[in-house]
Amino acid sequence: MEVQRGVVGDLSTIPDLAREAEDCGLASSVGRLVSAGRVAGATVVHCTAGFLPDNDGTPLNAPLIRAMLRRQGHLLEGTPAVDVVAELGPSPGDVVSHRRHGVSPFGGTDLDVLLRGRGVSTVIATGVSLNLGIPGLAIEAVNLGYSVVVPRDAVCGVPADYGQSILENMIRLVANVTTVDEVIACWA
């Protein structure tokens, strides 16, 4: 979820989140997981976000979205800022599910149809952020009938202690909280 150059990578316009992602080794952890997933035959989906130059298709219905769109060129489609960070690929066979609105990946995208068409029943949620995107992804996935796994070392939020609190007090109620190594061991 949103492990993109303009979110947590070298072109980030969200410095606190980018710093936390760097400090916790997010790209490296997610990279190890997606590499192992590809070998195991798992469907790797990169859920990205971006905006059209005129913001067409992006309702300004949330303070976060309004703030993002005040930043000239923030996550502008067709620019390197919307690219997935290099550690993750994407590789041939990966899928990119892109959205222009909202704060989580299922609503208004083809993600659910894509996963169902591939026979997916469990979603492994990684990326950012534990402040909003990962909880939204987990709740939506559960509401759609998927089981959800969240490797604690493949997600982050700001501040870090708040992210950990979300994992312990909210995410664990809707998802199995584990680690990258434990997921990889299940595939082995």
C-alpha positions as a Python dict, from the first residue, in 0.01 Angstrom:
ca = {
    (1, 'M'): (0, 0, 0),
    (2, 'E'): (151, 326, -126),
    (3, 'V'): (517, 224, -103),
    (4, 'Q'): (575, 485, -371),
    (5, 'R'): (860, 725, -440),
    (6, 'G'): (639, 1028, -367),
    (7, 'V'): (505, 885, -40),
    (8, 'V'): (797, 712, 136),
    (9, 'G'): (1072, 717, -126),
    (10, 'D'): (1326, 962, -259),
    (11, 'L'): (1056, 1202, -389),
    (12, 'S'): (842, 1202, -75),
    (13, 'T'): (648, 1515, 12),
    (14, 'I'): (553, 1359, 347),
    (15, 'P'): (883, 1392, 538),
    (16, 'D'): (773, 1246, 874),
    (17, 'L'): (631, 934, 710),
    (18, 'A'): (931, 895, 478),
    (19, 'R'): (1168, 926, 773),
    (20, 'E'): (976, 664, 972),
    (21, 'A'): (969, 429, 673),
    (22, 'E'): (1344, 469, 637),
    (23, 'D'): (1407, 423, 1010),
    (24, 'C'): (1205, 100, 1027),
    (25, 'G'): (1344, -43, 701),
    (26, 'L'): (999, -60, 541),
    (27, 'A'): (1108, -92, 177),
    (28, 'S'): (1360, -363, 261),
    (29, 'S'): (1110, -566, 466),
    (30, 'V'): (832, -536, 207),
    (31, 'G'): (1087, -612, -66),
    (32, 'R'): (1188, -938, 105),
    (33, 'L'): (824, -1033, 143),
    (34, 'V'): (721, -963, -218),
    (35, 'S'): (1031, -1145, -347),
    (36, 'A'): (942, -1453, -144),
    (37, 'G'): (577, -1418, -248),
    (38, 'R'): (669, -1419, -615),
    (39, 'V'): (872, -1738, -567),
    (40, 'A'): (581, -1897, -379),
    (41, 'G'): (338, -1804, -657),
    (42, 'A'): (146, -1542, -457),
    (43, 'T'): (-25, -1255, -636),
    (44, 'V'): (173, -937, -568),
    (45, 'V'): (-41, -625, -592),
    (46, 'H'): (98, -274, -559),
    (47, 'C'): (-180, -42, -442),
    (48, 'T'): (-84, 305, -558),
    (49, 'A'): (-240, 648, -540),
    (50, 'G'): (-205, 945, -771),
    (51, 'F'): (-384, 1245, -907),
    (52, 'L'): (-459, 1393, -1247),
    (53, 'P'): (-316, 1740, -1317),
    (54, 'D'): (-663, 1897, -1288),
    (55, 'N'): (-757, 1672, -990),
    (56, 'D'): (-1042, 1531, -1200),
    (57, 'G'): (-1195, 1229, -1025),
    (58, 'T'): (-1064, 1327, -683),
    (59, 'P'): (-1333, 1458, -447),
    (60, 'L'): (-1200, 1705, -192),
    (61, 'N'): (-1405, 1539, 81),
    (62, 'A'): (-1141, 1484, 350),
    (63, 'P'): (-889, 1716, 519),
    (64, 'L'): (-600, 1484, 424),
    (65, 'I'): (-692, 1486, 55),
    (66, 'R'): (-734, 1865, 52),
    (67, 'A'): (-393, 1904, 216),
    (68, 'M'): (-225, 1670, -33),
    (69, 'L'): (-373, 1849, -331),
    (70, 'R'): (-251, 2187, -205),
    (71, 'R'): (100, 2058, -275),
    (72, 'Q'): (164, 2143, -637),
    (73, 'G'): (235, 1824, -833),
    (74, 'H'): (193, 1588, -534),
    (75, 'L'): (165, 1229, -666),
    (76, 'L'): (90, 1356, -1013),
    (77, 'E'): (10, 1070, -1249),
    (78, 'G'): (272, 1018, -1516),
    (79, 'T'): (555, 1137, -1290),
    (80, 'P'): (816, 929, -1103),
    (81, 'A'): (644, 1020, -773),
    (82, 'V'): (371, 760, -835),
    (83, 'D'): (624, 485, -912),
    (84, 'V'): (665, 198, -668),
    (85, 'V'): (1002, 220, -488),
    (86, 'A'): (1280, 25, -660),
    (87, 'E'): (1310, -235, -383),
    (88, 'L'): (963, -366, -472),
    (89, 'G'): (977, -377, -850),
    (90, 'P'): (725, -405, -986),
    (91, 'S'): (822, -729, -1155),
    (92, 'P'): (652, -891, -1453),
    (93, 'G'): (345, -1069, -1320),
    (94, 'D'): (285, -811, -1045),
    (95, 'V'): (-36, -613, -1061),
    (96, 'V'): (-79, -243, -996),
    (97, 'S'): (-415, -127, -858),
    (98, 'H'): (-424, 252, -881),
    (99, 'R'): (-668, 495, -724),
    (100, 'R'): (-734, 867, -764),
    (101, 'H'): (-960, 918, -466),
    (102, 'G'): (-1022, 804, -112),
    (103, 'V'): (-774, 678, 142),
    (104, 'S'): (-781, 301, 101),
    (105, 'P'): (-746, 67, -194),
    (106, 'F'): (-1074, -119, -246),
    (107, 'G'): (-1341, 146, -295),
    (108, 'G'): (-1377, 258, -655),
    (109, 'T'): (-1101, 34, -790),
    (110, 'D'): (-1094, -310, -950),
    (111, 'L'): (-891, -458, -661),
    (112, 'D'): (-1166, -686, -527),
    (113, 'V'): (-1251, -825, -873),
    (114, 'L'): (-881, -872, -949),
    (115, 'L'): (-822, -1069, -627),
    (116, 'R'): (-1137, -1281, -660),
    (117, 'G'): (-1052, -1360, -1021),
    (118, 'R'): (-719, -1499, -904),
    (119, 'G'): (-874, -1704, -625),
    (120, 'V'): (-720, -1496, -348),
    (121, 'S'): (-876, -1546, -5),
    (122, 'T'): (-607, -1390, 217),
    (123, 'V'): (-468, -1039, 186),
    (124, 'I'): (-126, -963, 332),
    (125, 'A'): (-128, -590, 401),
    (126, 'T'): (201, -400, 389),
    (127, 'G'): (309, -41, 347),
    (128, 'V'): (168, 284, 477),
    (129, 'S'): (28, 405, 682),
    (130, 'L'): (-92, 269, 1011),
    (131, 'N'): (-249, 610, 1065),
    (132, 'L'): (-515, 553, 800),
    (133, 'G'): (-442, 345, 488),
    (134, 'I'): (-356, 9, 646),
    (135, 'P'): (-654, 13, 887),
    (136, 'G'): (-881, 107, 596),
    (137, 'L'): (-738, -170, 380),
    (138, 'A'): (-776, -427, 658),
    (139, 'I'): (-1134, -331, 744),
    (140, 'E'): (-1243, -320, 379),
    (141, 'A'): (-1080, -658, 310),
    (142, 'V'): (-1255, -819, 609),
    (143, 'N'): (-1587, -665, 507),
    (144, 'L'): (-1541, -818, 160),
    (145, 'G'): (-1476, -1164, 309),
    (146, 'Y'): (-1096, -1186, 296),
    (147, 'S'): (-873, -1301, 578),
    (148, 'V'): (-607, -1039, 653),
    (149, 'V'): (-246, -1076, 768),
    (150, 'V'): (-37, -774, 870),
    (151, 'P'): (337, -827, 919),
    (152, 'R'): (427, -574, 1188),
    (153, 'D'): (772, -515, 1034),
    (154, 'A'): (625, -434, 691),
    (155, 'V'): (398, -144, 796),
    (156, 'C'): (456, 188, 967),
    (157, 'G'): (287, 505, 1080),
    (158, 'V'): (374, 831, 1249),
    (159, 'P'): (471, 869, 1517),
    (160, 'A'): (612, 519, 1555),
    (161, 'D'): (456, 456, 1895),
    (162, 'Y'): (114, 551, 1758),
    (163, 'G'): (162, 299, 1476),
    (164, 'Q'): (244, 29, 1728),
    (165, 'S'): (-61, 123, 1932),
    (166, 'I'): (-282, 87, 1622),
    (167, 'L'): (-134, -259, 1558),
    (168, 'E'): (-198, -372, 1914),
    (169, 'N'): (-533, -206, 1977),
    (170, 'M'): (-707, -206, 1640),
    (171, 'I'): (-541, -408, 1366),
    (172, 'R'): (-516, -723, 1579),
    (173, 'L'): (-897, -719, 1606),
    (174, 'V'): (-941, -765, 1229),
    (175, 'A'): (-613, -922, 1116),
    (176, 'N'): (-351, -1173, 1216),
    (177, 'V'): (-49, -965, 1317),
    (178, 'T'): (275, -1147, 1243),
    (179, 'T'): (622, -1079, 1092),
    (180, 'V'): (773, -1094, 746),
    (181, 'D'): (984, -1395, 849),
    (182, 'E'): (678, -1583, 976),
    (183, 'V'): (492, -1524, 648),
    (184, 'I'): (794, -1634, 444),
    (185, 'A'): (825, -1948, 660),
    (186, 'C'): (461, -2034, 583),
    (187, 'W'): (539, -2020, 211),
    (188, 'A'): (855, -2231, 241),
}
